[in-house]
Amino acid sequence: MKRSTLHLIVDGLMALGAVGLILTGLLIEFVLPLGSRQASVWGMTRHAWGDLHFWFAMAILVTAGIHLILNWGWVCGVIAKLIRATSTKPTLRRQLWIGLSTALVLVVLVGGFLLTTDAAKVPDTDDRGRGQGQHQLERNIEDLII
């Protein structure tokens, strides 16, 4: 397979994933908003659409990773120009250094995000996530309003 054909396939799949992500996000936000209960579109509830939304995001992540790998030489060349290296030719040593640096930054960002979100998590003491608690909460809010 020609390299340009491979690029076209990967980029096309990434674009399709982006369209799917946008459409499912719009559907979740505007057609099946929070509180839409068990309403469904084409037999799928808000939670089912949310699962599909997640998998579109994972597909974009994978295809973006493949896209990055296919263009790694270019990425290294641009970084070399930015840091004003004496040579912008992407040597194996430079590619490895940039790859390890990128991986380290990603690990720090993702790890930091996961650690801070885990530390900020508030336990569900009222069983609101089990259905009945949510209905009770809504009834309590209605009582306060009325």
C-alpha positions in Angstrom: 0.0 0.0 0.0 1.3 3.4 -0.9 2.1 5.7 2.0 -0.3 8.4 0.7 -3.1 5.9 0.6 -2.4 4.9 4.2 -2.4 8.5 5.3 -5.7 9.0 3.5 -7.3 6.0 5.2 -6.0 7.0 8.7 -7.1 10.6 8.3 -10.4 9.6 6.9 -11.1 7.3 9.9 -10.1 10.1 12.3 -12.5 12.5 10.5 -15.3 10.0 10.7 -14.6 9.5 14.4 -14.7 13.3 14.9 -18.0 13.5 13.1 -19.4 10.7 15.3 -18.1 12.4 18.4 -19.7 15.7 17.5 -23.1 14.1 16.6 -23.3 11.9 19.7 -22.2 14.9 21.8 -25.0 17.1 20.3 -27.5 14.3 20.7 -26.6 13.8 24.4 -26.6 17.5 25.2 -29.7 18.7 23.3 -31.9 15.7 22.4 -31.4 13.6 25.5 -30.3 16.1 28.2 -29.9 15.4 31.8 -33.2 14.4 33.3 -34.6 12.9 30.1 -35.0 9.7 32.2 -35.5 6.6 30.0 -36.2 8.5 26.8 -34.4 6.9 23.8 -33.5 7.7 20.3 -33.4 4.7 17.9 -33.6 2.4 20.9 -30.6 3.8 22.7 -30.9 5.8 26.0 -28.7 8.7 27.0 -26.2 6.2 28.7 -26.0 4.1 25.6 -25.2 7.1 23.5 -22.7 8.2 26.1 -20.9 4.8 25.7 -20.9 5.3 21.9 -19.5 8.8 22.4 -16.7 7.4 24.5 -15.8 4.8 21.8 -15.7 7.5 19.2 -13.3 9.4 21.4 -11.1 6.2 21.7 -11.1 5.7 17.9 -9.9 9.3 17.5 -7.2 8.7 20.0 -6.0 5.6 18.3 -6.1 7.1 14.8 -4.4 10.3 16.0 -1.6 8.1 17.5 -1.2 6.3 14.1 -1.2 9.7 12.4 1.5 10.9 14.7 3.6 7.8 14.1 3.3 8.1 10.3 4.4 11.8 10.5 7.0 11.4 13.3 10.0 12.4 11.1 8.2 15.7 10.2 7.3 16.3 13.9 11.0 15.8 14.9 12.1 18.2 12.1 9.7 20.9 13.2 10.8 20.6 16.8 14.4 20.7 15.7 13.7 24.0 13.9 11.9 25.4 16.9 14.8 24.7 19.3 17.2 26.0 16.6 19.2 22.7 16.3 22.2 22.8 14.1 20.7 20.2 11.9 17.0 19.7 11.3 17.4 16.2 9.8 15.6 13.8 12.2 18.3 11.4 13.4 17.4 8.3 15.2 18.8 9.7 18.4 16.8 12.9 18.1 13.6 10.9 17.3 14.1 8.7 20.4 14.8 11.8 22.6 11.7 13.6 21.3 9.6 10.4 21.6 10.7 9.8 25.2 10.1 13.4 26.1 6.6 13.3 24.6 5.8 10.1 26.4 7.0 11.6 29.7 4.9 14.7 29.2 1.8 12.5 28.4 2.4 10.3 31.5 2.8 13.4 33.8 -0.4 15.0 32.3 -2.6 11.9 32.3 -1.2 10.7 35.7 -1.7 14.2 37.3 -5.2 14.4 35.9 -6.1 10.9 37.3 -4.5 11.6 40.7 -6.3 15.0 41.1 -9.7 13.7 40.0 -9.4 10.7 42.3 -8.4 12.9 45.2 -11.4 15.3 44.4 -13.9 12.5 44.2 -16.8 12.9 46.6 -18.3 9.6 47.8 -22.0 8.9 47.0 -23.4 8.7 50.5 -27.0 9.2 49.5 -27.1 6.4 46.9 -28.0 9.0 44.3 -26.5 7.0 41.5 -28.9 4.1 42.1 -32.1 5.7 40.8 -34.3 6.1 43.8 -32.0 8.5 45.5 -32.1 10.7 42.4 -35.9 10.7 42.5 -35.9 11.5 46.2 -33.5 14.4 45.6 -35.8 15.8 42.8 -38.8 15.5 45.2 -36.9 17.3 47.9 -36.0 20.1 45.5 -39.6 20.3 44.3 -40.7 20.6 48.0 -38.3 23.5 48.5 -39.6 25.3 45.5 -43.3 24.9 46.3 
